[in-house]
Amino acid sequence: ELEFKLKIQDENLENSNRNFEMKIREDSEKIASLENDLKDSAALASSRQEEFNLKNLQLETKLKVSDETYERSQQAHQVVVENYKKEISEISAKIRDLEE
């Protein structure tokens, strides 16, 4: 009877070990899957960050070009204004000469 009880305990222990090993394998597979998901998420986040950085750079470049275009436009406008002032002064001088 003692031998029978020991045999049953051995079988129970073996079953417990097998169940424990299966649980360890399942948990290991879940961990590996989660690690892969994490790597995929990190790669996606990195890709999106690169995309954001590129778009940001493009916008900064457009803004700089726009600012430079505006600056040149303002300078050209100033030249035109100065030319008009000069012409007005010359015409005013001619009018004064004609009036005298």
C-alpha positions in Angstrom: 0.0 0.0 0.0 2.9 2.3 0.8 4.4 1.5 -2.5 1.1 2.3 -4.3 0.9 5.7 -2.5 4.5 6.5 -3.5 3.7 5.5 -7.1 0.6 7.8 -7.2 2.7 10.6 -5.6 5.4 10.1 -8.3 2.7 10.2 -11.0 1.2 13.3 -9.5 4.6 14.9 -9.3 5.3 14.1 -12.9 2.0 15.5 -14.0 2.6 18.6 -12.0 6.0 19.0 -13.6 4.6 18.5 -17.1 1.9 21.0 -16.4 4.4 23.4 -15.0 6.7 23.0 -18.0 3.7 23.5 -20.4 2.8 26.7 -18.5 6.5 27.9 -18.7 6.4 27.2 -22.5 3.1 29.1 -22.9 4.4 32.0 -20.9 7.6 32.0 -22.9 5.7 32.1 -26.1 3.5 35.0 -24.8 6.6 36.9 -23.7 8.2 36.4 -27.1 5.0 37.5 -28.8 4.9 40.6 -26.6 8.5 41.4 -27.3 7.9 41.2 -31.0 4.9 43.4 -30.7 7.0 45.9 -28.7 9.7 45.8 -31.4 7.1 46.4 -34.1 5.6 49.3 -32.1 9.0 50.8 -31.6 9.8 50.5 -35.3 6.5 52.1 -36.2 7.1 54.9 -33.7 10.6 55.5 -35.1 9.2 55.6 -38.6 6.5 58.0 -37.6 9.1 60.2 -35.8 11.2 60.2 -39.0 8.2 61.1 -41.0 7.3 63.9 -38.6 10.9 65.2 -38.7 10.9 65.2 -42.5 7.6 67.1 -42.7 8.8 69.5 -40.0 12.0 70.2 -42.1 9.9 70.7 -45.2 7.7 73.2 -43.4 10.7 75.0 -42.0 12.2 75.2 -45.5 8.9 76.5 -47.0 8.7 79.1 -44.2 12.3 80.2 -44.8 11.7 80.5 -48.6 8.5 82.4 -47.9 10.3 84.8 -45.5 13.1 85.3 -48.0 10.6 86.0 -50.8 8.7 88.4 -48.6 12.0 90.2 -47.7 12.9 90.5 -51.4 9.4 91.7 -52.2 9.7 94.4 -49.5 13.1 95.5 -50.8 11.8 95.7 -54.4 8.8 97.7 -53.1 11.1 100.0 -51.3 13.1 100.6 -54.5 9.9 101.4 -56.4 8.8 103.8 -53.7 12.2 105.5 -53.7 12.1 105.8 -57.5 8.6 107.3 -57.3 9.8 109.8 -54.7 12.7 110.7 -56.9 10.5 111.2 -59.9 8.0 113.3 -57.9 10.9 115.4 -56.7 12.2 115.9 -60.2 8.7 116.7 -61.5 8.1 119.1 -58.6 11.4 120.8 -59.4 10.5 121.1 -63.1 7.1 122.6 -62.1 8.8 125.1 -59.9 11.2 126.0 -62.7 8.3 126.5 -65.1 6.4 128.6 -62.6 9.4 130.9 -62.2 
